[in-house]
Amino acid sequence: MEQTITIGVDHGYAAMKTAHCAFPTGVVEYEHEPYTQKDVLEYSGKYYVVGSGRQPLQKEKTATEDYYLLTLAAIAKEIDFREADRTAEVLLAAGLPLTSFGRDKKRFREYLLRDGNPVLFRYEGREYAVTITDVSLFPQGYAAVLTQSELLDEPSIIVADIGGWTVDLMRLDNRIPNAATCRSLELGMIRCMDEIREKVRQMFGISMTDPQIEAVLRGSAGSINERVRAVIHAQANQYVQELLSAITESGLDARAMPAIFLGGGAALLKRHVAATEGLCRPLILDDICLNAKGYERLVERMSGSAAHGR
């Protein structure tokens, strides 16, 4: 019997992540086969280019087929990275914000699991017949933090998952999420990027792309003007200060206890958060795939516990 493989998928508003791959959360449908097979998903007789640009904000991820199509592409990418069988049985491990976990868990699980039959599709010209045998869901952020043993001995820790649209907050007390402290702030990186783009347009009359702004924030600016770079960093600093104020206003004080910053926003803002004075003990996790890796680790722990309990 074929062994089931576990694939963790982090369904972000800005990017889709697996343990080893990441691509923008964009889906464009084509009536006819596109001129290139790169990033092309063929499913149910239709063609889609995935990973192109930014998807319109979709707060309810089960409202359209987009996140299902993105999930198929993510599974295909991860299978190819691992050089696994394209007819694999897959246990899908995914996550939801703790604030909506109880409300959305059943619907999101059904959305991803479907009828349990093999899903036939082509990705970048290769055929797949993947069977999603089960879907395990976990709280976002918490799964990623479990990979950080060095901080888990602290009595209280703030976790701030800076995503595309939201910043999901929670406090861990003695390693356990305190449900009363969970918040979801609409202060994600999409807002930061839009504010930077608008400021640059106002001051210099130029329109910058997301990849250009991201390159500056990471410190690899290419041929971008020095004055423009200075404005981008100043605006990013302002966003970080606004974010830290909002975190404090929500009842979590990063000056009083250690704080773990993760997600795509933490990776881009690493130098700006690290330069902020007065924080107790900030830890910036810049691996954007940590949630997906955490989901897989939690599945391993659960299956290990089940095996021991037999």
N, C-alpha and C positions, 0 to 999 in steps of 0.2 A: 504493500500500500504506500502511496506517495506521501511523503512527510509534508505537513502543513507548515508554511513559513509565516512568520509574524512580520507585518509591515506597519510601522507607525507613520501616520499622516497628520500633519498639523495644517488645518484648513484656515489659513489666515485671510483677512480682508485684502491685504496687499500682496502676499506671497503664499504659495503652497510649499510645504517642506516635508521631506522624508528624512530618514537618518543620514542620507548621503547626498541628497539632491534638493535644489530649491529653484523655483521659477515663479514669475509674476502671475497673479490671479487674474488672468485675462482669457476670454473665450470669444472667438469670432467664427460665426457659421458661414460656410460657403456652399452654394448650390452645386457647383462643379468642383472636381478635383483641383486643388491649387497647383501652381507651377512647380512648387518644391515640396518634398516630403518632410522637410524639417519642421518639427513641432506639430505635425498634422495627425489628428485623431480621426479615424473613420469608424463611425458607430451608427448602427440602425440605418444604413444607407445614406448618411449625411457626413459631410466633412467639416472639421473644426480645426482652427489653428489655436493652440493653447499657449499661454505664456506671453501673449502679445499685449503690451500696454497695461493700463489699469482698468479693472472691471468697475462699472458703476456700483456704488455702494449697495450691498444687498444684506440688510441686517438679518433677515430670516433666510438662512442658508438653504433651507429645504423648499423655498418658494418656487425655484426653477430647477432645471436639470443641470445648470452650470457647474455646481460643486460636485455633482456626480461625475460629469465628464472630466473635470479637473482631477478627481480621485483616480479615475481610470488611467489618466496620463501619469499621475504620480506613481501608481503601482507599476506601470510599464517601465518608467525610468529606474525605479528601485530594483525591479527584477533584472533589468539589463546591467545595472551596476554590480549586482551580486552574481551575475552570470547564472541565474536560476532558470528553471524550466518555465517556458511561456505558457504552459498549461497548469501552472501551479495552483494548489489550494492555499488560500490566503486567509489568515486571521488578521483582520484589520483592527488596528489600535488607534483610536483618535481621541479628541478632547473637546471640551466645552468650557466656557468661563464658569467659575464656581457660582457666580451670581444667577446664572440661568440653568445650571446643571440639572436640577430636579425637574424643572419645567420642560426642558427641551430634549432630555436624554432619550425617551422612548421614540419620539418622532425622528430624531437624527439617526438613531440606530436602524430603524425601519427603512429610512431613506437610503442608507448605505448598503444594507443587507439585501434588500429586494427579496426575490423568491428563493435564493440559495442555489439557483442553477448556474452553469457556466456562462460567463459573460464574454461574448465573442466581439472582438474589435481589432482594428489595426492601428498601430502607432508607428509613425515614421517608416511605413511600408512593411512592418513586421506584424505577423498575425499572433494574436493572443486568445486564449480560451481560459480565462481565470475564474476560479470558483471562490467567491467570498463565503467562507464557511461560518464565520461568526464576526461580530463587531463588539469590541470592548471599548468603553468610553471612560475617560478619566478627567479630572479637573486640570485645565491648562495652568501653566505656571508651577503648580505643586509638583507635577511629574518631572519638570526640568530641574527643580531645586533638589530633588532626591538624589541627583547625580553629584551634589556638592557636600561631601561629608564634613569638610572643614568647618562649615558654619552651623551645621545642624545641632551642635551641642549648646549653642546660645539659647537662653530661655525664651527670648522673643526675637523674631526676625520679620522685617517687612519684605514682601515680595511684590515687585512692580514689573509686570509683563507689558512692555511697550510695543504694541502691535501697530498695524496700519491705521485702523480707525479708533481703537480703544486702548486705554491703559487699564489693565486688570490688576487690582490691588487685593492683597490679603495679608494677614499677620499670622505667622506660625507661632504658637505657644507650645514649647516642649515638643516640637516637630509636628504638631497637629494643627491643621488649618482652623482658625477661629472664624466660624461662619458669620458672626455678627460684624466682623471687620471687612468683609468682602465688598468691594465697590468696583464699578466699571465706569471710568471717566472717558468721555468722548474727546480725548486729547491726544490721539495717536499721531503717528508720523506723517500721515497724509495731510493733517492740518499744519504741521511744522513745515513740510515741503511746500504747501500752497502759500504759506505766509512768506517763506523765503523767496519763492518765485515772484510773488507780487511786489515785494520790496525791491528786488533787483530790477523788475520791469519799471517801477516808478522812478528809481534813481538813475538807471542807465539806458532805459528804453529797449532792453533786449529780453528775449524770451528764452529761458533755459529749460532743458529737459531734466527729468528725474535722474537719469544716469549721470548727468553733469554735476548736479547738486550733490548727489551721493558720493561722487568721486572727491569733491572738495571736502566734504565732511570726513571722509576716510583719510584725507591727507595726500591724495594723489590727484592733483588738480589739472595735470596736463597743460594745455596752453591757455587756460582761463586767466584773465586779467587779475592782477594782484588786488586791486581795489574792489573788484567784484567778490573775490575770495574773502576779503575782510568783512564785507557786508553779510555774506553767507554765515560766517562764523559768529558775528555779532548777533544775528537773528536767531541762530541755533542756541546761543547762550541765553538769550531772552526766553526762548521756549523752555529750556531746562529750568530756569528760575520759576516760570509760570507753573510748570509741572510739579516742581517740589512744593510750591505754595499750595497747589490743589491737593497734593498728597497729605500735607499737614492739616489742611482744612477738613479733610475726610477723617481725621482722627488718628493718623499714623505719622509719628514724628521721626524722620530719618536722622535728626540730630541726637535722638535719645537712644536709638537702638540700631543694630546693623540693618542694612538694606541691600537686597539682591535685585539688580536691574538686569532684565533679560529681554529677549525678543529682538526683532529687526531694528527697532528704534535704539535699543541699548548698544547694538553693534555700531550704528552710525554716530551715536552721540557719546561714545566712550570717553573721548578726551574732554568733552564739555562737562560731563558729570564728574569725572575724576578731578577736574580743576575747581570744583565747587567747594568753598571753605565751609567748615562747621559741621559736615556730615560725620556721624558717629563712626561708621565703618562701611563704606560703600564697596560692593563687589559687583563688577560689571561682567556679565557673561556674554561674550560676543559671538558665540556659536549659535546661529539662528536656527539650527536644527535640533536644539536641546529638547524642546517639547516632544518632538517625534521620537528621539532617542529615549526620553523618559517614559513614554507610553510603552515602548517595547520592553524596557526594563521592568515596568510594573506587571506586564503580562508574564514575563519570566518568573517574577517573584510569586505571582498568583499560581502559576502552574507548578512551581516548586513546592509551594505550601500544600497544594492539592495532592501532589505526589507523596509528600511526607505524611499526609493525613490518612492515606489509604491503608 
